[in-house]
Amino acid sequence: YRDDRRGNRNNVCIYEEVNFRGRYECFDSGDEIADFGRGSGWNDRVSSIRVYGVARVTLYRDINFRGDRVTVDRDIPDLRRVRMTSSLNWDNQVSSFDINGGRGRAYGRR
């Protein structure tokens, strides 16, 4: 489904380019992807994220919800601006995620 005019649904859309451009896919509250490399073509390809309603998405650097992680609860137009614990940023680093089950560090609203 399209990401515009989503209303108050609690979901998340990921984009291949910064500023919510390029290829995108949307996911509903409760969805989780353990391995973006399996069939989706999204592994290490996410550059921006839109968050609708009160959704929270936890991004993981590695498959199976492992490695560095960050929880996002607002739009992030450029993941290069979000740092990991190392000197890396989150652009093109996401390998798995879960929505509204986040166990990572909050980024955004408190």
C-alpha positions in Angstrom: 0.0 0.0 0.0 1.0 3.6 -0.5 2.6 5.5 2.4 0.7 8.8 2.0 -2.5 9.7 3.7 -2.1 6.8 6.2 -4.3 8.3 8.8 -3.7 7.3 12.4 -2.5 3.7 11.7 0.6 2.7 13.6 3.0 1.6 11.0 6.4 2.3 9.5 7.6 2.9 5.9 11.3 2.4 4.9 12.9 4.1 1.9 15.9 3.2 -0.2 17.0 6.9 -0.5 17.2 9.8 1.9 14.3 12.2 2.3 11.7 9.5 1.8 12.5 8.9 -1.9 13.0 5.9 -4.1 11.7 2.4 -3.5 9.8 2.0 -0.3 7.8 -0.6 1.6 5.5 -0.2 4.6 5.0 -2.5 7.6 2.2 -2.7 10.2 2.4 -2.6 14.0 3.7 -6.0 15.2 5.6 -6.8 12.1 9.2 -8.0 12.3 11.8 -9.0 9.7 14.6 -11.2 11.1 16.6 -11.1 7.8 16.2 -8.4 5.2 18.5 -10.4 2.9 15.9 -13.1 2.4 13.8 -12.2 -0.6 13.2 -8.6 0.2 16.3 -7.0 -1.2 16.3 -4.5 1.7 19.4 -5.7 3.5 21.7 -2.7 4.1 19.6 -0.6 1.8 17.4 1.6 4.1 18.3 5.3 4.1 15.2 7.0 5.6 12.1 6.0 7.6 8.6 7.4 8.2 6.8 6.6 11.4 3.0 6.9 11.5 0.8 7.1 14.7 2.5 5.9 17.8 4.6 3.2 16.2 8.2 2.5 17.3 10.6 0.5 15.2 13.8 -1.0 16.5 16.5 -1.3 13.8 19.3 -3.9 14.1 22.6 -3.9 12.3 22.7 -7.7 12.0 20.1 -10.4 11.1 18.0 -12.1 13.8 17.8 -8.9 15.9 21.4 -8.8 16.8 24.2 -6.3 16.8 23.9 -2.5 17.2 20.4 -1.3 17.6 18.3 1.9 17.9 14.6 2.5 18.5 13.0 5.2 16.3 9.6 6.7 17.0 9.6 9.6 14.6 10.4 10.3 10.9 14.1 10.1 10.1 14.8 11.7 6.6 18.5 10.8 6.6 19.9 7.8 8.6 23.4 9.2 8.0 22.6 11.6 10.9 21.9 8.8 13.3 25.1 7.3 14.9 25.7 3.8 16.1 27.9 3.1 19.2 30.8 3.0 16.8 31.8 5.8 14.4 29.4 4.4 11.8 26.0 5.8 11.0 22.7 3.9 10.3 22.6 4.6 6.5 22.5 1.3 4.6 23.1 -0.7 7.7 19.8 -2.2 8.7 19.6 -6.0 8.5 16.5 -6.7 10.7 13.8 -4.8 12.6 10.7 -5.1 14.7 7.8 -2.7 15.1 6.3 -2.0 18.5 8.4 -4.6 20.2 11.5 -2.5 20.4 14.2 -3.4 22.9 16.8 -0.8 21.7 17.8 2.7 22.7 15.1 5.3 22.1 15.8 7.9 19.5 13.3 10.7 19.1 10.3 11.4 21.5 10.9 10.5 25.1 
